[in-house]
Amino acid sequence: MDQRQRLLDIVENMPQPNKAAFYSDPEVEPLVEELHQRWAREGYKGEPIDYATREEVEKLHRLAERYATMPQWQAYKLFVKRLEGG
């Protein structure tokens, strides 16, 4: 299994609060947006992660592992703080 697939598996299996915290992370959010733009430019072929560089995949993987191991209450608190602009 390659690193992209491991990343997708980690994110897919995260509890919902952890997933919300991951996607709202100030490093993750703009990167995911950029991947979606690249994906759109290529006619939506494959998946957005297919358009990530090795470095981007490594960064997302590292962050995903951090959020996946975070207690759900902590992830939820972090997500709400970000929603409120804090």
DAMOJO-V818200 format. One record per residue. N is the residue number from 1. PHI is phi in whole degrees, 0 to 359 (* if undefined). OMEGA is omega as a letter, one per 40 degrees, with the letter a starting at -180 (none if undefined). BURIAL is + if it has 16 or more other ideal C-beta (glycine too) atoms within 10 Angstrom, else -. Layout:
<<N PHI OMEGA BURIAL> <N PHI OMEGA BURIAL>>
This chain:
<<1 * a -> <2 276 a -> <3 296 i -> <4 298 a +> <5 293 i -> <6 298 i -> <7 301 a +> <8 299 i +> <9 296 i -> <10 299 a +> <11 296 a +> <12 300 a -> <13 266 i -> <14 289 i +> <15 299 a -> <16 306 i -> <17 299 i +> <18 291 i +> <19 296 i +> <20 296 i +> <21 295 i +> <22 300 a +> <23 291 i -> <24 267 i +> <25 301 a +> <26 296 i -> <27 269 a -> <28 283 a +> <29 306 a -> <30 291 i -> <31 291 i +> <32 296 i +> <33 298 i -> <34 297 i -> <35 297 i +> <36 294 i -> <37 294 i -> <38 298 i -> <39 300 i +> <40 298 i -> <41 299 a -> <42 266 i -> <43 77 i -> <44 60 i -> <45 277 i -> <46 72 i -> <47 234 i -> <48 306 a +> <49 297 i +> <50 296 a -> <51 257 i +> <52 273 i +> <53 286 i -> <54 302 a -> <55 296 i -> <56 294 i -> <57 298 i +> <58 298 i -> <59 297 i +> <60 297 i +> <61 297 i +> <62 300 a -> <63 293 i +> <64 298 i +> <65 298 i -> <66 297 a -> <67 289 a +> <68 294 a +> <69 265 i -> <70 285 i +> <71 303 a -> <72 302 a -> <73 297 a -> <74 290 i -> <75 297 i +> <76 297 i +> <77 300 i -> <78 295 i +> <79 299 a +> <80 297 i -> <81 300 i -> <82 293 i -> <83 300 a -> <84 279 i -> <85 88 a -> <86 263 none ->>
